[in-house]
Amino acid sequence: MNSKSKENAKTPEKFLDLKISKPPSNSVGFGAIKSSLDHVSKYMNPGDALKLSLKINQKGGFDCPGCAWPDPDDERSSLGEYCENGIKAIAEEAQNKTINRDFFSKHAVDELAVMTDFEIGKSGRLAEPMFLAEGNTHYEPISWDDAFEKVGSHLNALCNPDEAVFYTSGRTTNEAAFLYQLFVREFGTANLPDCSNMCHEASGAALSETLGIGKGSVTLDDLYKAELVMVIGQNPATNHPRMLTALEKCKKNGGKIIAINPLPEAGLVKFTNPQSPTKLIFGGTKIADVFVPITINGDVAFIKALLLKLLEKEEQEGNIFDKQFIKEFTSGYEVFIQDLKQYNFEECLEASGVSKEVFDDAFNLILKNNKIIICWAMGLTQHENAVDNIRELVNLLLLKGSIGKEGAGTCPVRGHSNVQGDRTVGIWESAPQAFLDKIEAKYGFKPSTKHGYSVIDSIKAMYEKKAKVFFGLGGNFISAVPDTLYSAQAMANCNLTVHVSTKLNRSHLVTGKEALILPCLGRTEKDYQKTGVQVQSVENSMGIVSSTKGILEPCSDKLLSEVAVVCGIANATLKERSKINWLQYKDDYNLVRDDIQEVVDGFEDFNNRLKNPSGFYLPNGARVRKFNTKKGKANFSINKLPNWKLKDGELMMMTIRSHDQFNTTIYGLDDRYRGVFNERRIVFMNRGDMKSRNLQEHQVVNLKSEYKGVIREANNFKVVGYEIPKNCCATYFPETNVLVPLDSFAHTAKTPASKSVRVTIEKSV
């Protein structure tokens, strides 16, 4: 594999200088302010930092390139509508260093691979297109026209369009994503895997089946007005810090909050709003009224225990279930109740790992309230039974009538800033036929109706040499996917790998026979085209489409926008056989939006509605109790308890993020809210499990996972004792993605089971 060896995909097995402190019981506050200022002063030009801080998430400004948490419909904070990790995201994108041909001439691909992911990301912004020829050790510069022709020639040399894979990151705007999927479909394939496949695909599958829409049903205003919010399998203080402001408002209005998670997270204990001088001085707001320390993958068991107790109360007292709602708006109630009665409460509670005392505290809040919102993230979606997890949450909401009314509903909290929007505008390997029919009617070609490759399918196809070209529009594919070594071999089997990126990442170091790095504009930068500076659009977690417009000058004059890259490649590949004038779109993005409004439901009068400073809501049937299911009603579902048992000596491992991390991007080396500093190669363990294995704090260990007879290894990790349920452990990704089996994924959704990996831990010799 030459310089594209599988070893390049692994994070270096070297230690830094681990320091541990007691995890804090408060979040944000002065600590977040200091961390934000540190990142800004270290990685950005002061003038750029000031400009961006005044425009990030503001009306008429640019959308944060981090998470997809929504902005308030009306007021935006004058002190800054952003969070600590939002500042880290723009410090990463608008960093004050660039890298070009000189950098790559000095560093061979294999030399770059020995750097940590943090070091790779902080090398600087990519400044010009680079090409790695077969057999070469160094990337070399290439012109944009030659890069487009290189991609086109590889694609046109394929025996079948299905031999190409076109991946999308959630950072991509609606305009770029729509054109990308349009090009892929005209090229002749539906191989459109995206980052949804690895995070909330299970949510989409479960919600589509039960409620008729694969998105959440609530708005920010609903969160403020909820009587009870359940936050399950989620760590908002790190992943979506602005969510804590919404939870604080809920508490101020009298709402209660239940936090359900294997780890106690500081942000759900107490939150000090940094925009409130009073709170900064006198202390923050207690967030969780009840913390439920659930065992890893004990979620269905816990929810089923709640359902059983609710059923018992309903049969004893009545008026616990919303019978009118159930009768008018749901289907499958009787079958659901019949199945539920087959389960034993004590067995479910034991399987959840939750004490009876904690269970009762949570149950009493659910019993007393009917305006309930359930929020969740990857702690629920990355299991083999992930779809069951979400469906069981929906069962609870349906029983309480907590769907389609003020202060109640579903809230899957999306990760990347436009991952939901990308799916909305057509990035989908199994798009609905109605959408494909509109494509055909508008453009005059017939899109493939075959089910395309998801991420898991794509990796297998590349490994088996059924797919020979990989094209990534954003993201850090190799660090995001499971089974690192298998996936690296899959990438190396390709004839060409292409990445459209803003900065260097590990995926650029694990390549096919030939490789291209195509540098693009960041969200923070002005997008100059023939008709002027362009505006683009994104969709947030709650279905609001809003504008985004960069304000900084591009860091290099050799950057192209993602829209321009897609148009250039489409034109170079399809040439005269295309029915579409691709080059017109890059000159004027209004033309793209004119097309979107004809093809995608909910985007009528798109260009005019996008001028609304607050954006506009897309249609959402579940929000108004119009369920787009076969029967036109919300569906109760039957979900079994997960059938797994640990062998002697095994622990259930989940991969998690550190506080200095967003998805695969490593902002720094600290995990402040867990008291871990200057190290990532650690494993959080229950101290009782440590004692039974005769392991000491900071002892170096090796991890192994076995799945269907295949053993995977990750070596050199330090043990950190932590408040985590017995027989459970946690590690950071991407360091332990190597342990996650490719063929362990959610039924129906194929989301990798990165949150339930059975491992053994051995002392390093």
Secondary structure, 3 states (H helix, E strand, C coil): CHHHCHHHHCCCCCCCCCEECCCCCCEEHHHHHHHHHHHHHHHCCHHHHHHHHHHECCCCCECCCCECCCCCCCCCCCCCCCCHHHHHHHHHHCCCCEECHHHHHHCCHHHHHCCCHHHHHCCCEECCCEEECCCCCCCEECCHHHHHHHHHHHHHCCCCHHHEEEEECCCCCHHHHHHHHHHHHHHCCCCCCEHHHHCCHHHHHHHHHHHCCCCCCCCHHHHHHCCEEEEECCCHHHHCCCHHHHHHHHHHCCCEEEEECCCCCHHHCEEECCCCHHHHHHCCEECCCEEECCCCCCHHHHHHHHHHHHHHHHHHHCCCCCHHHHHHHEECHHHHHHHHCCCCHHHHHHHHCCCHHHHHHHHHHHHHCCCEEEEECHHHHCCCCHHHHHHHHHHHHHHCCCCCCCCCEEEECCCECCHHHHHHCCCCCCCCHHHHHHHHHHHCCCCCCCCCCCHHHHHHHHHCCCCCEEEEECCCHHHHCCCHHHHHHHHHCCCEEEEEECECCHHHHCCCCEEEEEEECCCCECCEECCEECCEEEECCCCEEEEECCCECCCCCCCECHHHHHHHHHHHHHHHHCCCCHHHHHHCHHHHHHHHHHHCCCCCCHHHHCCCCCCEECCCHHHHCCCCCCCCCEECCCCCCCCCCCCCCCEEEEEECCCCEECCEECCCCEHHHCEECCCCEEEEEHHHHHHCCCCCCCEEEEEEEECCEEEEEEEEEEEEECCCCCEEEEECCCCHHHCCCCCECCCCCCECCCCEEEEEEECC
